[in-house]
């Protein structure tokens, strides 16, 4: 029983690692900007000033929702 649990735990770790690697590769090979995509999907026209403000807030780990509420 312990051998089965250990095998499944190891398989789960391998799968999580592979999913992380695939996600990392997909995020870094895409040529789109996540900030612009989020703004467009929220119905906000992404201006260079607004994008810079969002990135500044993101580096300070502030509430990103505040920027989008102000812009709307």
mmCIF file of the N, C-alpha and C atoms, coordinates in Angstrom:
data_MODEL
# 
_entry.id   MODEL 
# 
loop_
_atom_site.group_PDB 
_atom_site.id 
_atom_site.type_symbol 
_atom_site.label_atom_id 
_atom_site.label_alt_id 
_atom_site.label_comp_id 
_atom_site.label_asym_id 
_atom_site.label_entity_id 
_atom_site.label_seq_id 
_atom_site.pdbx_PDB_ins_code 
_atom_site.Cartn_x 
_atom_site.Cartn_y 
_atom_site.Cartn_z 
_atom_site.occupancy 
_atom_site.B_iso_or_equiv 
_atom_site.pdbx_formal_charge 
_atom_site.auth_seq_id 
_atom_site.auth_comp_id 
_atom_site.auth_asym_id 
_atom_site.auth_atom_id 
_atom_site.pdbx_PDB_model_num 
ATOM 1   N N  . UNK A 1 1  ? 0.825   -1.204 0.000   1.00 0.00 ? 1  UNK A N  1 
ATOM 2   C CA . UNK A 1 1  ? 0.000   0.000  0.000   1.00 0.00 ? 1  UNK A CA 1 
ATOM 3   C C  . UNK A 1 1  ? 0.867   1.265  0.000   1.00 0.00 ? 1  UNK A C  1 
ATOM 4   N N  . UNK A 1 2  ? 1.911   1.266  0.821   1.00 0.00 ? 2  UNK A N  1 
ATOM 5   C CA . UNK A 1 2  ? 2.795   2.430  0.889   1.00 0.00 ? 2  UNK A CA 1 
ATOM 6   C C  . UNK A 1 2  ? 3.523   2.630  -0.431  1.00 0.00 ? 2  UNK A C  1 
ATOM 7   N N  . UNK A 1 3  ? 3.854   1.542  -1.103  1.00 0.00 ? 3  UNK A N  1 
ATOM 8   C CA . UNK A 1 3  ? 4.549   1.641  -2.384  1.00 0.00 ? 3  UNK A CA 1 
ATOM 9   C C  . UNK A 1 3  ? 3.658   2.294  -3.440  1.00 0.00 ? 3  UNK A C  1 
ATOM 10  N N  . UNK A 1 4  ? 2.380   1.965  -3.432  1.00 0.00 ? 4  UNK A N  1 
ATOM 11  C CA . UNK A 1 4  ? 1.432   2.557  -4.384  1.00 0.00 ? 4  UNK A CA 1 
ATOM 12  C C  . UNK A 1 4  ? 1.297   4.053  -4.120  1.00 0.00 ? 4  UNK A C  1 
ATOM 13  N N  . UNK A 1 5  ? 1.173   4.431  -2.845  1.00 0.00 ? 5  UNK A N  1 
ATOM 14  C CA . UNK A 1 5  ? 1.045   5.852  -2.499  1.00 0.00 ? 5  UNK A CA 1 
ATOM 15  C C  . UNK A 1 5  ? 2.297   6.625  -2.884  1.00 0.00 ? 5  UNK A C  1 
ATOM 16  N N  . UNK A 1 6  ? 3.454   6.052  -2.641  1.00 0.00 ? 6  UNK A N  1 
ATOM 17  C CA . UNK A 1 6  ? 4.709   6.706  -3.003  1.00 0.00 ? 6  UNK A CA 1 
ATOM 18  C C  . UNK A 1 6  ? 4.815   6.880  -4.518  1.00 0.00 ? 6  UNK A C  1 
ATOM 19  N N  . UNK A 1 7  ? 4.435   5.849  -5.266  1.00 0.00 ? 7  UNK A N  1 
ATOM 20  C CA . UNK A 1 7  ? 4.480   5.926  -6.730  1.00 0.00 ? 7  UNK A CA 1 
ATOM 21  C C  . UNK A 1 7  ? 3.541   7.015  -7.249  1.00 0.00 ? 7  UNK A C  1 
ATOM 22  N N  . UNK A 1 8  ? 2.336   7.084  -6.683  1.00 0.00 ? 8  UNK A N  1 
ATOM 23  C CA . UNK A 1 8  ? 1.383   8.112  -7.125  1.00 0.00 ? 8  UNK A CA 1 
ATOM 24  C C  . UNK A 1 8  ? 1.850   9.508  -6.748  1.00 0.00 ? 8  UNK A C  1 
ATOM 25  N N  . UNK A 1 9  ? 2.455   9.637  -5.588  1.00 0.00 ? 9  UNK A N  1 
ATOM 26  C CA . UNK A 1 9  ? 2.981   10.932 -5.169  1.00 0.00 ? 9  UNK A CA 1 
ATOM 27  C C  . UNK A 1 9  ? 4.088   11.387 -6.111  1.00 0.00 ? 9  UNK A C  1 
ATOM 28  N N  . UNK A 1 10 ? 4.973   10.473 -6.473  1.00 0.00 ? 10 UNK A N  1 
ATOM 29  C CA . UNK A 1 10 ? 6.049   10.817 -7.408  1.00 0.00 ? 10 UNK A CA 1 
ATOM 30  C C  . UNK A 1 10 ? 5.498   11.184 -8.781  1.00 0.00 ? 10 UNK A C  1 
ATOM 31  N N  . UNK A 1 11 ? 4.500   10.458 -9.240  1.00 0.00 ? 11 UNK A N  1 
ATOM 32  C CA . UNK A 1 11 ? 3.887   10.782 -10.532 1.00 0.00 ? 11 UNK A CA 1 
ATOM 33  C C  . UNK A 1 11 ? 3.213   12.149 -10.489 1.00 0.00 ? 11 UNK A C  1 
ATOM 34  N N  . UNK A 1 12 ? 2.578   12.456 -9.365  1.00 0.00 ? 12 UNK A N  1 
ATOM 35  C CA . UNK A 1 12 ? 1.937   13.757 -9.225  1.00 0.00 ? 12 UNK A CA 1 
ATOM 36  C C  . UNK A 1 12 ? 2.979   14.876 -9.287  1.00 0.00 ? 12 UNK A C  1 
ATOM 37  N N  . UNK A 1 13 ? 4.112   14.685 -8.639  1.00 0.00 ? 13 UNK A N  1 
ATOM 38  C CA . UNK A 1 13 ? 5.167   15.691 -8.669  1.00 0.00 ? 13 UNK A CA 1 
ATOM 39  C C  . UNK A 1 13 ? 5.733   15.867 -10.074 1.00 0.00 ? 13 UNK A C  1 
ATOM 40  N N  . UNK A 1 14 ? 5.900   14.763 -10.793 1.00 0.00 ? 14 UNK A N  1 
ATOM 41  C CA . UNK A 1 14 ? 6.392   14.837 -12.170 1.00 0.00 ? 14 UNK A CA 1 
ATOM 42  C C  . UNK A 1 14 ? 5.399   15.588 -13.053 1.00 0.00 ? 14 UNK A C  1 
ATOM 43  N N  . UNK A 1 15 ? 4.130   15.291 -12.906 1.00 0.00 ? 15 UNK A N  1 
ATOM 44  C CA . UNK A 1 15 ? 3.103   15.962 -13.706 1.00 0.00 ? 15 UNK A CA 1 
ATOM 45  C C  . UNK A 1 15 ? 3.050   17.451 -13.383 1.00 0.00 ? 15 UNK A C  1 
ATOM 46  N N  . UNK A 1 16 ? 3.111   17.807 -12.114 1.00 0.00 ? 16 UNK A N  1 
ATOM 47  C CA . UNK A 1 16 ? 3.105   19.223 -11.737 1.00 0.00 ? 16 UNK A CA 1 
ATOM 48  C C  . UNK A 1 16 ? 4.330   19.950 -12.290 1.00 0.00 ? 16 UNK A C  1 
ATOM 49  N N  . UNK A 1 17 ? 5.472   19.301 -12.255 1.00 0.00 ? 17 UNK A N  1 
ATOM 50  C CA . UNK A 1 17 ? 6.682   19.906 -12.804 1.00 0.00 ? 17 UNK A CA 1 
ATOM 51  C C  . UNK A 1 17 ? 6.541   20.121 -14.309 1.00 0.00 ? 17 UNK A C  1 
ATOM 52  N N  . UNK A 1 18 ? 6.057   19.114 -15.015 1.00 0.00 ? 18 UNK A N  1 
ATOM 53  C CA . UNK A 1 18 ? 5.890   19.237 -16.470 1.00 0.00 ? 18 UNK A CA 1 
ATOM 54  C C  . UNK A 1 18 ? 4.871   20.314 -16.830 1.00 0.00 ? 18 UNK A C  1 
ATOM 55  N N  . UNK A 1 19 ? 3.785   20.392 -16.087 1.00 0.00 ? 19 UNK A N  1 
ATOM 56  C CA . UNK A 1 19 ? 2.800   21.450 -16.335 1.00 0.00 ? 19 UNK A CA 1 
ATOM 57  C C  . UNK A 1 19 ? 3.404   22.835 -16.100 1.00 0.00 ? 19 UNK A C  1 
ATOM 58  N N  . UNK A 1 20 ? 4.223   22.955 -15.078 1.00 0.00 ? 20 UNK A N  1 
ATOM 59  C CA . UNK A 1 20 ? 4.883   24.233 -14.802 1.00 0.00 ? 20 UNK A CA 1 
ATOM 60  C C  . UNK A 1 20 ? 5.826   24.615 -15.932 1.00 0.00 ? 20 UNK A C  1 
ATOM 61  N N  . UNK A 1 21 ? 6.582   23.669 -16.418 1.00 0.00 ? 21 UNK A N  1 
ATOM 62  C CA . UNK A 1 21 ? 7.517   23.939 -17.521 1.00 0.00 ? 21 UNK A CA 1 
ATOM 63  C C  . UNK A 1 21 ? 6.758   24.333 -18.786 1.00 0.00 ? 21 UNK A C  1 
ATOM 64  N N  . UNK A 1 22 ? 5.703   23.605 -19.100 1.00 0.00 ? 22 UNK A N  1 
ATOM 65  C CA . UNK A 1 22 ? 4.909   23.920 -20.300 1.00 0.00 ? 22 UNK A CA 1 
ATOM 66  C C  . UNK A 1 22 ? 4.284   25.307 -20.178 1.00 0.00 ? 22 UNK A C  1 
ATOM 67  N N  . UNK A 1 23 ? 3.739   25.639 -19.018 1.00 0.00 ? 23 UNK A N  1 
ATOM 68  C CA . UNK A 1 23 ? 3.144   26.953 -18.815 1.00 0.00 ? 23 UNK A CA 1 
ATOM 69  C C  . UNK A 1 23 ? 4.197   28.054 -18.946 1.00 0.00 ? 23 UNK A C  1 
ATOM 70  N N  . UNK A 1 24 ? 5.368   27.840 -18.357 1.00 0.00 ? 24 UNK A N  1 
ATOM 71  C CA . UNK A 1 24 ? 6.451   28.813 -18.454 1.00 0.00 ? 24 UNK A CA 1 
ATOM 72  C C  . UNK A 1 24 ? 6.848   29.048 -19.906 1.00 0.00 ? 24 UNK A C  1 
ATOM 73  N N  . UNK A 1 25 ? 7.009   27.967 -20.655 1.00 0.00 ? 25 UNK A N  1 
ATOM 74  C CA . UNK A 1 25 ? 7.404   28.089 -22.062 1.00 0.00 ? 25 UNK A CA 1 
ATOM 75  C C  . UNK A 1 25 ? 6.336   28.823 -22.866 1.00 0.00 ? 25 UNK A C  1 
ATOM 76  N N  . UNK A 1 26 ? 5.077   28.481 -22.667 1.00 0.00 ? 26 UNK A N  1 
ATOM 77  C CA . UNK A 1 26 ? 4.003   29.142 -23.411 1.00 0.00 ? 26 UNK A CA 1 
ATOM 78  C C  . UNK A 1 26 ? 3.913   30.628 -23.076 1.00 0.00 ? 26 UNK A C  1 
ATOM 79  N N  . UNK A 1 27 ? 4.092   30.975 -21.811 1.00 0.00 ? 27 UNK A N  1 
ATOM 80  C CA . UNK A 1 27 ? 4.003   32.387 -21.421 1.00 0.00 ? 27 UNK A CA 1 
ATOM 81  C C  . UNK A 1 27 ? 5.153   33.198 -21.999 1.00 0.00 ? 27 UNK A C  1 
ATOM 82  N N  . UNK A 1 28 ? 6.325   32.607 -22.072 1.00 0.00 ? 28 UNK A N  1 
ATOM 83  C CA . UNK A 1 28 ? 7.479   33.362 -22.543 1.00 0.00 ? 28 UNK A CA 1 
ATOM 84  C C  . UNK A 1 28 ? 7.663   33.333 -24.055 1.00 0.00 ? 28 UNK A C  1 
ATOM 85  N N  . UNK A 1 29 ? 6.976   32.442 -24.741 1.00 0.00 ? 29 UNK A N  1 
ATOM 86  C CA . UNK A 1 29 ? 7.074   32.441 -26.201 1.00 0.00 ? 29 UNK A CA 1 
ATOM 87  C C  . UNK A 1 29 ? 5.941   33.228 -26.849 1.00 0.00 ? 29 UNK A C  1 
ATOM 88  N N  . UNK A 1 30 ? 4.924   33.571 -26.087 1.00 0.00 ? 30 UNK A N  1 
ATOM 89  C CA . UNK A 1 30 ? 3.840   34.355 -26.679 1.00 0.00 ? 30 UNK A CA 1 
ATOM 90  C C  . UNK A 1 30 ? 4.313   35.798 -26.823 1.00 0.00 ? 30 UNK A C  1 
ATOM 91  N N  . UNK A 1 31 ? 3.907   36.423 -27.900 1.00 0.00 ? 31 UNK A N  1 
ATOM 92  C CA . UNK A 1 31 ? 4.351   37.790 -28.150 1.00 0.00 ? 31 UNK A CA 1 
ATOM 93  C C  . UNK A 1 31 ? 3.297   38.820 -27.752 1.00 0.00 ? 31 UNK A C  1 
ATOM 94  N N  . UNK A 1 32 ? 2.358   38.414 -26.929 1.00 0.00 ? 32 UNK A N  1 
ATOM 95  C CA . UNK A 1 32 ? 1.332   39.352 -26.483 1.00 0.00 ? 32 UNK A CA 1 
ATOM 96  C C  . UNK A 1 32 ? 1.668   39.878 -25.088 1.00 0.00 ? 32 UNK A C  1 
ATOM 97  N N  . UNK A 1 33 ? 1.094   41.015 -24.761 1.00 0.00 ? 33 UNK A N  1 
ATOM 98  C CA . UNK A 1 33 ? 1.324   41.649 -23.480 1.00 0.00 ? 33 UNK A CA 1 
ATOM 99  C C  . UNK A 1 33 ? 0.132   41.358 -22.566 1.00 0.00 ? 33 UNK A C  1 
ATOM 100 N N  . UNK A 1 34 ? 0.338   40.717 -21.421 1.00 0.00 ? 34 UNK A N  1 
ATOM 101 C CA . UNK A 1 34 ? -0.783  40.377 -20.550 1.00 0.00 ? 34 UNK A CA 1 
ATOM 102 C C  . UNK A 1 34 ? -1.552  41.603 -20.054 1.00 0.00 ? 34 UNK A C  1 
ATOM 103 N N  . UNK A 1 35 ? -0.864  42.713 -19.827 1.00 0.00 ? 35 UNK A N  1 
ATOM 104 C CA . UNK A 1 35 ? -1.538  43.923 -19.345 1.00 0.00 ? 35 UNK A CA 1 
ATOM 105 C C  . UNK A 1 35 ? -2.488  44.451 -20.417 1.00 0.00 ? 35 UNK A C  1 
ATOM 106 N N  . UNK A 1 36 ? -2.018  44.501 -21.657 1.00 0.00 ? 36 UNK A N  1 
ATOM 107 C CA . UNK A 1 36 ? -2.872  44.969 -22.747 1.00 0.00 ? 36 UNK A CA 1 
ATOM 108 C C  . UNK A 1 36 ? -4.060  44.040 -22.958 1.00 0.00 ? 36 UNK A C  1 
ATOM 109 N N  . UNK A 1 37 ? -3.818  42.738 -22.913 1.00 0.00 ? 37 UNK A N  1 
ATOM 110 C CA . UNK A 1 37 ? -4.913  41.789 -23.098 1.00 0.00 ? 37 UNK A CA 1 
ATOM 111 C C  . UNK A 1 37 ? -5.975  41.945 -22.015 1.00 0.00 ? 37 UNK A C  1 
ATOM 112 N N  . UNK A 1 38 ? -5.551  42.118 -20.773 1.00 0.00 ? 38 UNK A N  1 
ATOM 113 C CA . UNK A 1 38 ? -6.502  42.284 -19.678 1.00 0.00 ? 38 UNK A CA 1 
ATOM 114 C C  . UNK A 1 38 ? -7.313  43.570 -19.853 1.00 0.00 ? 38 UNK A C  1 
ATOM 115 N N  . UNK A 1 39 ? -6.648  44.639 -20.280 1.00 0.00 ? 39 UNK A N  1 
ATOM 116 C CA . UNK A 1 39 ? -7.355  45.907 -20.492 1.00 0.00 ? 39 UNK A CA 1 
ATOM 117 C C  . UNK A 1 39 ? -8.376  45.780 -21.615 1.00 0.00 ? 39 UNK A C  1 
ATOM 118 N N  . UNK A 1 40 ? -7.982  45.160 -22.703 1.00 0.00 ? 40 UNK A N  1 
ATOM 119 C CA . UNK A 1 40 ? -8.889  45.014 -23.842 1.00 0.00 ? 40 UNK A CA 1 
ATOM 120 C C  . UNK A 1 40 ? -10.093 44.174 -23.453 1.00 0.00 ? 40 UNK A C  1 
ATOM 121 N N  . UNK A 1 41 ? -9.860  43.082 -22.732 1.00 0.00 ? 41 UNK A N  1 
ATOM 122 C CA . UNK A 1 41 ? -10.971 42.231 -22.302 1.00 0.00 ? 41 UNK A CA 1 
ATOM 123 C C  . UNK A 1 41 ? -11.865 42.927 -21.295 1.00 0.00 ? 41 UNK A C  1 
ATOM 124 N N  . UNK A 1 42 ? -11.316 43.905 -20.559 1.00 0.00 ? 42 UNK A N  1 
ATOM 125 C CA . UNK A 1 42 ? -12.115 44.653 -19.593 1.00 0.00 ? 42 UNK A CA 1 
ATOM 126 C C  . UNK A 1 42 ? -12.840 45.828 -20.243 1.00 0.00 ? 42 UNK A C  1 
ATOM 127 N N  . UNK A 1 43 ? -12.601 46.046 -21.526 1.00 0.00 ? 43 UNK A N  1 
ATOM 128 C CA . UNK A 1 43 ? -13.262 47.140 -22.227 1.00 0.00 ? 43 UNK A CA 1 
ATOM 129 C C  . UNK A 1 43 ? -12.550 48.476 -22.077 1.00 0.00 ? 43 UNK A C  1 
ATOM 130 N N  . UNK A 1 44 ? -11.280 48.459 -21.700 1.00 0.00 ? 44 UNK A N  1 
ATOM 131 C CA . UNK A 1 44 ? -10.498 49.677 -21.514 1.00 0.00 ? 44 UNK A CA 1 
ATOM 132 C C  . UNK A 1 44 ? -9.541  49.811 -22.688 1.00 0.00 ? 44 UNK A C  1 
ATOM 133 N N  . UNK A 1 45 ? -9.447  51.014 -23.219 1.00 0.00 ? 45 UNK A N  1 
ATOM 134 C CA . UNK A 1 45 ? -8.507  51.267 -24.312 1.00 0.00 ? 45 UNK A CA 1 
ATOM 135 C C  . UNK A 1 45 ? -7.115  51.436 -23.701 1.00 0.00 ? 45 UNK A C  1 
ATOM 136 N N  . UNK A 1 46 ? -6.172  50.560 -24.046 1.00 0.00 ? 46 UNK A N  1 
ATOM 137 C CA . UNK A 1 46 ? -4.840  50.634 -23.423 1.00 0.00 ? 46 UNK A CA 1 
ATOM 138 C C  . UNK A 1 46 ? -4.000  51.760 -24.013 1.00 0.00 ? 46 UNK A C  1 
ATOM 139 N N  . UNK A 1 47 ? -3.811  52.803 -23.255 1.00 0.00 ? 47 UNK A N  1 
ATOM 140 C CA . UNK A 1 47 ? -2.911  53.889 -23.652 1.00 0.00 ? 47 UNK A CA 1 
ATOM 141 C C  . UNK A 1 47 ? -1.543  53.629 -23.035 1.00 0.00 ? 47 UNK A C  1 
ATOM 142 N N  . UNK A 1 48 ? -0.490  54.171 -23.618 1.00 0.00 ? 48 UNK A N  1 
ATOM 143 C CA . UNK A 1 48 ? 0.849   53.958 -23.048 1.00 0.00 ? 48 UNK A CA 1 
ATOM 144 C C  . UNK A 1 48 ? 0.963   54.434 -21.594 1.00 0.00 ? 48 UNK A C  1 
ATOM 145 N N  . UNK A 1 49 ? 0.266   55.539 -21.259 1.00 0.00 ? 49 UNK A N  1 
ATOM 146 C CA . UNK A 1 49 ? 0.326   56.048 -19.888 1.00 0.00 ? 49 UNK A CA 1 
ATOM 147 C C  . UNK A 1 49 ? -0.347  55.088 -18.902 1.00 0.00 ? 49 UNK A C  1 
ATOM 148 N N  . UNK A 1 50 ? -1.499  54.562 -19.306 1.00 0.00 ? 50 UNK A N  1 
ATOM 149 C CA . UNK A 1 50 ? -2.230  53.634 -18.442 1.00 0.00 ? 50 UNK A CA 1 
ATOM 150 C C  . UNK A 1 50 ? -1.462  52.322 -18.270 1.00 0.00 ? 50 UNK A C  1 
ATOM 151 N N  . UNK A 1 51 ? -0.837  51.854 -19.339 1.00 0.00 ? 51 UNK A N  1 
ATOM 152 C CA . UNK A 1 51 ? -0.035  50.631 -19.250 1.00 0.00 ? 51 UNK A CA 1 
ATOM 153 C C  . UNK A 1 51 ? 1.148   50.844 -18.308 1.00 0.00 ? 51 UNK A C  1 
ATOM 154 N N  . UNK A 1 52 ? 1.798   51.989 -18.403 1.00 0.00 ? 52 UNK A N  1 
ATOM 155 C CA . UNK A 1 52 ? 2.919   52.296 -17.507 1.00 0.00 ? 52 UNK A CA 1 
ATOM 156 C C  . UNK A 1 52 ? 2.454   52.367 -16.057 1.00 0.00 ? 52 UNK A C  1 
ATOM 157 N N  . UNK A 1 53 ? 1.273   52.929 -15.830 1.00 0.00 ? 53 UNK A N  1 
ATOM 158 C CA . UNK A 1 53 ? 0.746   53.020 -14.469 1.00 0.00 ? 53 UNK A CA 1 
ATOM 159 C C  . UNK A 1 53 ? 0.432   51.641 -13.896 1.00 0.00 ? 53 UNK A C  1 
ATOM 160 N N  . UNK A 1 54 ? -0.136  50.790 -14.728 1.00 0.00 ? 54 UNK A N  1 
ATOM 161 C CA . UNK A 1 54 ? -0.447  49.431 -14.271 1.00 0.00 ? 54 UNK A CA 1 
ATOM 162 C C  . UNK A 1 54 ? 0.834   48.672 -13.958 1.00 0.00 ? 54 UNK A C  1 
ATOM 163 N N  . UNK A 1 55 ? 1.835   48.813 -14.794 1.00 0.00 ? 55 UNK A N  1 
ATOM 164 C CA . UNK A 1 55 ? 3.103   48.123 -14.539 1.00 0.00 ? 55 UNK A CA 1 
ATOM 165 C C  . UNK A 1 55 ? 3.775   48.658 -13.285 1.00 0.00 ? 55 UNK A C  1 
ATOM 166 N N  . UNK A 1 56 ? 3.670   49.962 -13.038 1.00 0.00 ? 56 UNK A N  1 
ATOM 167 C CA . UNK A 1 56 ? 4.250   50.538 -11.814 1.00 0.00 ? 56 UNK A CA 1 
ATOM 168 C C  . UNK A 1 56 ? 3.540   49.991 -10.588 1.00 0.00 ? 56 UNK A C  1 
ATOM 169 N N  . UNK A 1 57 ? 2.218   49.892 -10.649 1.00 0.00 ? 57 UNK A N  1 
ATOM 170 C CA . UNK A 1 57 ? 1.475   49.323 -9.527  1.00 0.00 ? 57 UNK A CA 1 
ATOM 171 C C  . UNK A 1 57 ? 1.782   47.845 -9.347  1.00 0.00 ? 57 UNK A C  1 
ATOM 172 N N  . UNK A 1 58 ? 1.976   47.167 -10.450 1.00 0.00 ? 58 UNK A N  1 
ATOM 173 C CA . UNK A 1 58 ? 2.246   45.730 -10.377 1.00 0.00 ? 58 UNK A CA 1 
ATOM 174 C C  . UNK A 1 58 ? 3.578   45.468 -9.694  1.00 0.00 ? 58 UNK A C  1 
ATOM 175 N N  . UNK A 1 59 ? 4.562   46.324 -9.932  1.00 0.00 ? 59 UNK A N  1 
ATOM 176 C CA . UNK A 1 59 ? 5.861   46.119 -9.293  1.00 0.00 ? 59 UNK A CA 1 
ATOM 177 C C  . UNK A 1 59 ? 5.792   46.405 -7.800  1.00 0.00 ? 59 UNK A C  1 
ATOM 178 N N  . UNK A 1 60 ? 4.848   47.259 -7.394  1.00 0.00 ? 60 UNK A N  1 
ATOM 179 C CA . UNK A 1 60 ? 4.681   47.536 -5.965  1.00 0.00 ? 60 UNK A CA 1 
ATOM 180 C C  . UNK A 1 60 ? 3.708   46.559 -5.319  1.00 0.00 ? 60 UNK A C  1 
ATOM 181 N N  . UNK A 1 61 ? 3.167   45.630 -6.112  1.00 0.00 ? 61 UNK A N  1 
ATOM 182 C CA . UNK A 1 61 ? 2.208   44.623 -5.639  1.00 0.00 ? 61 UNK A CA 1 
ATOM 183 C C  . UNK A 1 61 ? 0.959   45.268 -5.035  1.00 0.00 ? 61 UNK A C  1 
ATOM 184 N N  . UNK A 1 62 ? 0.495   46.308 -5.689  1.00 0.00 ? 62 UNK A N  1 
ATOM 185 C CA . UNK A 1 62 ? -0.722  46.987 -5.238  1.00 0.00 ? 62 UNK A CA 1 
ATOM 186 C C  . UNK A 1 62 ? -1.948  46.336 -5.870  1.00 0.00 ? 62 UNK A C  1 
ATOM 187 N N  . UNK A 1 63 ? -3.101  46.858 -5.542  1.00 0.00 ? 63 UNK A N  1 
ATOM 188 C CA . UNK A 1 63 ? -4.361  46.345 -6.076  1.00 0.00 ? 63 UNK A CA 1 
ATOM 189 C C  . UNK A 1 63 ? -4.514  46.816 -7.512  1.00 0.00 ? 63 UNK A C  1 
ATOM 190 N N  . UNK A 1 64 ? -4.444  45.888 -8.470  1.00 0.00 ? 64 UNK A N  1 
ATOM 191 C CA . UNK A 1 64 ? -4.587  46.250 -9.880  1.00 0.00 ? 64 UNK A CA 1 
ATOM 192 C C  . UNK A 1 64 ? -6.014  46.654 -10.210 1.00 0.00 ? 64 UNK A C  1 
ATOM 193 N N  . UNK A 1 65 ? -6.971  46.172 -9.458  1.00 0.00 ? 65 UNK A N  1 
ATOM 194 C CA . UNK A 1 65 ? -8.345  46.521 -9.716  1.00 0.00 ? 65 UNK A CA 1 
ATOM 195 C C  . UNK A 1 65 ? -8.595  48.009 -9.556  1.00 0.00 ? 65 UNK A C  1 
ATOM 196 N N  . UNK A 1 66 ? -7.838  48.684 -8.709  1.00 0.00 ? 66 UNK A N  1 
ATOM 197 C CA . UNK A 1 66 ? -8.012  50.114 -8.495  1.00 0.00 ? 66 UNK A CA 1 
ATOM 198 C C  . UNK A 1 66 ? -7.724  50.891 -9.760  1.00 0.00 ? 66 UNK A C  1 
ATOM 199 N N  . UNK A 1 67 ? -6.715  50.488 -10.510 1.00 0.00 ? 67 UNK A N  1 
ATOM 200 C CA . UNK A 1 67 ? -6.371  51.187 -11.751 1.00 0.00 ? 67 UNK A CA 1 
ATOM 201 C C  . UNK A 1 67 ? -7.484  51.019 -12.770 1.00 0.00 ? 67 UNK A C  1 
ATOM 202 N N  . UNK A 1 68 ? -8.023  49.826 -12.878 1.00 0.00 ? 68 UNK A N  1 
ATOM 203 C CA . UNK A 1 68 ? -9.050  49.589 -13.874 1.00 0.00 ? 68 UNK A CA 1 
ATOM 204 C C  . UNK A 1 68 ? -10.377 50.254 -13.472 1.00 0.00 ? 68 UNK A C  1 
ATOM 205 N N  . UNK A 1 69 ? -10.629 50.364 -12.172 1.00 0.00 ? 69 UNK A N  1 
ATOM 206 C CA . UNK A 1 69 ? -11.839 51.074 -11.738 1.00 0.00 ? 69 UNK A CA 1 
ATOM 207 C C  . UNK A 1 69 ? -11.705 52.569 -12.007 1.00 0.00 ? 69 UNK A C  1 
ATOM 208 N N  . UNK A 1 70 ? -10.494 53.113 -11.867 1.00 0.00 ? 70 UNK A N  1 
ATOM 209 C CA . UNK A 1 70 ? -10.288 54.542 -12.121 1.00 0.00 ? 70 UNK A CA 1 
ATOM 210 C C  . UNK A 1 70 ? -10.420 54.837 -13.603 1.00 0.00 ? 70 UNK A C  1 
ATOM 211 N N  . UNK A 1 71 ? -9.960  53.924 -14.457 1.00 0.00 ? 71 UNK A N  1 
ATOM 212 C CA . UNK A 1 71 ? -9.969  54.159 -15.901 1.00 0.00 ? 71 UNK A CA 1 
ATOM 213 C C  . UNK A 1 71 ? -11.348 54.007 -16.514 1.00 0.00 ? 71 UNK A C  1 
ATOM 214 N N  . UNK A 1 72 ? -12.203 53.247 -15.871 1.00 0.00 ? 72 UNK A N  1 
ATOM 215 C CA . UNK A 1 72 ? -13.514 52.968 -16.456 1.00 0.00 ? 72 UNK A CA 1 
ATOM 216 C C  . UNK A 1 72 ? -14.462 54.140 -16.316 1.00 0.00 ? 72 UNK A C  1 
# 
